Amino acid sequence: MDMGLIEMKKSLTPHELEILKTELERKKKAVVLAYLLWFFLSYLGLHKFYLGRISQGLLYMLGPWIAIGTLFGGAIAAGRPSARVGGTLATLVGVIALLSFIVWWFVDLFTLHKQVEDTNESIEWSLLMEIKRLV
């Protein structure tokens, strides 16, 4: 936990701490749910959307399909003599992009718990700032 966060919490009254605790319990993200979304629905990017990472969720959702389209489009074009070089290059780009998403998927396996932790800390900071602003 961030030392600044600890210091901020020390300055809260018991009532403010209770509000923080209640709101944090209501808004925090669950590691188990994030992993379930990752395992079953990562092709839709739902685990990223759940953590509030909208651009990453969109990339998870659209990126592999664009990569697959590029791969197959390139493979088809590579079969024509007039587009062999461009098609081969497009196929290579599609393969590299698809492999990158597979690697990213596996990286999430080992980092998703930290991503949830970071998101929850960010939520806690937001709540603290809101409580301090209201006081």
C-alpha positions as CSV (number, residue, x, y, z in Angstrom):
1,M,0.0,0.0,0.0
2,D,1.2,3.5,-0.9
3,M,2.6,5.4,2.1
4,G,0.7,8.5,1.0
5,L,-2.5,6.5,1.1
6,I,-1.7,5.4,4.7
7,E,-0.9,9.0,5.7
8,M,-4.2,10.2,4.2
9,K,-6.2,7.5,6.0
10,K,-4.6,8.5,9.3
11,S,-6.0,12.0,8.9
12,L,-9.6,10.7,8.7
13,T,-12.1,10.8,11.5
14,P,-13.6,7.4,12.5
15,H,-16.8,8.4,10.7
16,E,-14.9,9.2,7.5
17,L,-13.0,5.9,7.8
18,E,-16.3,4.1,8.0
19,I,-17.5,5.9,4.9
20,L,-14.3,5.0,3.1
21,K,-14.5,1.3,4.2
22,T,-18.2,1.1,3.1
23,E,-17.7,2.7,-0.3
24,L,-14.5,0.8,-0.9
25,E,-16.3,-2.5,-0.2
26,R,-19.0,-1.5,-2.6
27,K,-16.7,-0.4,-5.5
28,K,-13.6,-2.5,-5.2
29,K,-12.9,-5.2,-7.8
30,A,-12.5,-8.9,-7.1
31,V,-9.5,-10.9,-8.2
32,V,-11.5,-14.1,-8.7
33,L,-14.1,-12.3,-10.9
34,A,-11.3,-10.7,-12.9
35,Y,-9.7,-14.1,-13.5
36,L,-13.0,-15.7,-14.4
37,L,-13.7,-13.0,-17.0
38,W,-10.1,-13.4,-18.3
39,F,-10.4,-17.2,-18.6
40,F,-13.9,-17.4,-20.1
41,L,-14.5,-14.1,-21.8
42,S,-11.1,-12.5,-22.5
43,Y,-11.8,-12.6,-26.3
44,L,-14.4,-9.8,-25.5
45,G,-11.9,-7.9,-23.3
46,L,-14.3,-8.1,-20.4
47,H,-11.6,-8.4,-17.7
48,K,-10.1,-5.2,-19.0
49,F,-13.5,-3.4,-19.1
50,Y,-14.2,-4.7,-15.5
51,L,-11.0,-3.0,-14.4
52,G,-11.9,0.2,-16.1
53,R,-9.2,-0.1,-18.8
54,I,-11.5,0.6,-21.7
55,S,-8.9,1.1,-24.4
56,Q,-7.2,-2.2,-23.5
57,G,-10.6,-3.9,-23.5
58,L,-11.3,-2.6,-27.0
59,L,-7.8,-3.7,-28.2
60,Y,-8.5,-7.2,-26.7
61,M,-11.8,-7.3,-28.4
62,L,-10.8,-6.0,-31.8
63,G,-7.1,-6.6,-32.1
64,P,-7.1,-10.4,-32.7
65,W,-9.8,-10.2,-35.3
66,I,-7.8,-7.5,-37.2
67,A,-4.7,-9.6,-36.9
68,I,-6.5,-12.7,-38.2
69,G,-8.0,-10.7,-41.1
70,T,-4.6,-9.3,-41.9
71,L,-3.1,-12.8,-41.8
72,F,-5.7,-14.4,-44.0
73,G,-5.9,-11.4,-46.4
74,G,-2.2,-11.5,-46.7
75,A,-2.1,-15.2,-47.3
76,I,-4.7,-14.9,-50.1
77,A,-2.9,-11.9,-51.7
78,A,0.5,-13.8,-51.5
79,G,-1.1,-16.4,-53.8
80,R,-1.4,-13.9,-56.6
81,P,1.9,-13.1,-58.4
82,S,1.2,-9.4,-58.6
83,A,0.8,-9.1,-54.8
84,R,3.2,-11.8,-53.6
85,V,5.5,-9.4,-51.6
86,G,2.8,-7.3,-50.1
87,G,0.7,-10.4,-49.3
88,T,3.6,-12.1,-47.6
89,L,4.4,-9.0,-45.6
90,A,0.8,-8.7,-44.5
91,T,0.7,-12.3,-43.5
92,L,3.9,-11.8,-41.5
93,V,2.4,-8.7,-39.8
94,G,-0.8,-10.7,-39.0
95,V,1.2,-13.6,-37.5
96,I,3.3,-11.3,-35.3
97,A,0.2,-9.4,-34.1
98,L,-1.6,-12.6,-33.3
99,L,1.4,-14.0,-31.4
100,S,1.6,-10.7,-29.5
101,F,-2.0,-11.1,-28.3
102,I,-1.4,-14.6,-27.2
103,V,1.7,-13.5,-25.2
104,W,-0.4,-10.6,-23.8
105,W,-3.1,-13.1,-22.8
106,F,-0.5,-15.2,-20.9
107,V,1.1,-12.2,-19.3
108,D,-2.4,-11.3,-17.9
109,L,-2.4,-14.7,-16.3
110,F,0.5,-13.7,-14.1
111,T,-0.3,-10.0,-13.6
112,L,-4.0,-9.8,-13.3
113,H,-4.0,-9.9,-9.5
114,K,-1.6,-6.9,-9.5
115,Q,-3.8,-5.1,-12.0
116,V,-6.8,-5.6,-9.7
117,E,-4.7,-4.4,-6.7
118,D,-3.7,-1.3,-8.6
119,T,-7.3,-0.6,-9.7
120,N,-8.5,-1.0,-6.1
121,E,-5.8,1.4,-4.8
122,S,-6.9,3.9,-7.5
123,I,-10.5,3.5,-6.3
124,E,-9.4,4.1,-2.7
125,W,-7.5,7.2,-3.7
126,S,-10.5,8.6,-5.5
127,L,-12.7,7.9,-2.5
128,L,-10.2,9.6,-0.2
129,M,-10.1,12.6,-2.4
130,E,-13.9,12.7,-2.5
131,I,-14.1,12.5,1.3
132,K,-11.5,15.2,1.8
133,R,-13.2,17.4,-0.8
134,L,-16.5,17.1,1.1
135,V,-15.0,18.0,4.5
